[in-house]
Amino acid sequence: MKTYNLNEKIIFSSEKPIKRHFLNSKGFHNALICLKKGIEIPCHPEDYSVFLMVLQGKGIFTDINGEHILVQNQGIYIKKDEIRGIKAEEDLVILGIQDRSKGGKVK
């Protein structure tokens, strides 16, 4: 058994999103994504599905259905090859779980 303290992985940059990878396995890959208020990840497609869960803060998440405002304990699932984007309305900490079970490629 291995335990993880995600609080130790929270780091913000005023210039760019910070992504801290941890726990790789055959079927999934986890990362902690930290965005300072006002920082964004522009809309783009990815070749893997992902579940994004807000652990702290508030952000605007974009997918093929438009924009969604999510806060702590809310999440969104985005399918492989669909667009995704994030803008932090407050300092934002997100748990990202990439689905690697269907040929998704981790970058």
C-alpha positions as CSV (number, residue, x, y, z in Angstrom):
1,M,0.0,0.0,0.0
2,K,1.2,3.5,-0.8
3,T,-0.4,6.7,0.6
4,Y,-0.3,10.2,-1.0
5,N,-0.4,13.6,0.6
6,L,-1.7,15.8,-2.3
7,N,-1.3,18.9,-0.1
8,E,2.5,18.5,-0.6
9,K,2.1,18.6,-4.4
10,I,0.2,21.9,-4.5
11,I,2.3,24.6,-6.2
12,F,1.1,27.7,-8.0
13,S,2.8,29.8,-10.7
14,S,1.6,33.3,-11.7
15,E,2.7,32.5,-15.3
16,K,1.5,29.0,-16.1
17,P,-0.4,25.9,-14.9
18,I,1.6,23.4,-12.8
19,K,1.0,19.7,-13.4
20,R,2.4,17.2,-10.9
21,H,2.2,13.6,-12.0
22,F,1.8,10.7,-9.5
23,L,0.4,7.1,-9.4
24,N,0.8,5.6,-12.9
25,S,-0.9,2.2,-13.5
26,K,-1.9,0.1,-16.4
27,G,-5.4,1.5,-16.7
28,F,-5.1,5.1,-15.5
29,H,-2.7,8.0,-14.7
30,N,-3.2,10.7,-12.1
31,A,-2.0,14.3,-12.0
32,L,-2.6,17.2,-9.7
33,I,-3.1,20.4,-11.8
34,C,-2.7,23.8,-10.1
35,L,-3.8,27.1,-11.7
36,K,-3.4,30.5,-10.1
37,K,-6.4,32.8,-10.4
38,G,-6.6,34.1,-14.0
39,I,-4.4,31.4,-15.5
40,E,-5.9,29.2,-18.2
41,I,-5.3,26.1,-20.3
42,P,-6.6,27.0,-23.8
43,C,-9.1,24.7,-25.5
44,H,-7.4,21.8,-27.2
45,P,-8.2,18.1,-28.0
46,E,-6.3,15.2,-26.3
47,D,-6.0,11.6,-27.3
48,Y,-7.2,10.3,-23.9
49,S,-10.3,10.5,-21.8
50,V,-10.0,12.3,-18.5
51,F,-12.0,12.9,-15.3
52,L,-11.3,16.3,-13.7
53,M,-12.3,16.8,-10.1
54,V,-12.0,20.2,-8.4
55,L,-10.3,19.8,-5.0
56,Q,-10.0,23.5,-4.3
57,G,-11.2,26.8,-5.8
58,K,-13.4,27.6,-8.8
59,G,-12.9,27.4,-12.5
60,I,-14.5,27.5,-15.9
61,F,-14.2,24.2,-17.7
62,T,-14.9,24.0,-21.4
63,D,-15.8,20.9,-23.4
64,I,-17.8,20.2,-26.6
65,N,-21.0,21.2,-24.8
66,G,-19.7,24.7,-23.8
67,E,-18.6,26.2,-20.5
68,H,-19.2,24.8,-17.0
69,I,-18.4,26.5,-13.8
70,L,-17.2,24.0,-11.3
71,V,-16.3,24.3,-7.6
72,Q,-14.9,22.1,-4.9
73,N,-16.1,18.4,-5.1
74,Q,-17.5,18.9,-8.6
75,G,-16.1,17.1,-11.6
76,I,-16.3,16.7,-15.4
77,Y,-15.6,13.7,-17.7
78,I,-14.2,14.5,-21.1
79,K,-13.9,11.8,-23.8
80,K,-10.9,11.1,-25.9
81,D,-10.3,13.5,-28.8
82,E,-12.9,16.0,-27.5
83,I,-11.8,19.6,-26.8
84,R,-11.0,20.7,-23.2
85,G,-10.0,23.9,-21.6
86,I,-9.8,25.4,-18.1
87,K,-9.7,28.9,-16.7
88,A,-9.1,29.6,-13.0
89,E,-11.7,32.0,-11.5
90,E,-10.0,31.4,-8.1
91,D,-6.7,29.6,-7.2
92,L,-7.7,26.2,-8.6
93,V,-6.5,22.7,-7.6
94,I,-7.7,19.8,-9.8
95,L,-7.3,16.1,-9.6
96,G,-7.0,14.7,-13.2
97,I,-7.5,11.0,-13.8
98,Q,-6.5,10.0,-17.4
99,D,-8.2,6.8,-18.8
100,R,-5.4,4.7,-20.3
101,S,-7.5,1.6,-20.7
102,K,-8.6,2.3,-24.3
103,G,-5.3,3.3,-25.9
104,G,-5.1,6.7,-24.3
105,K,-1.6,8.1,-24.5
106,V,-0.1,9.9,-21.5
107,K,1.9,13.1,-22.3
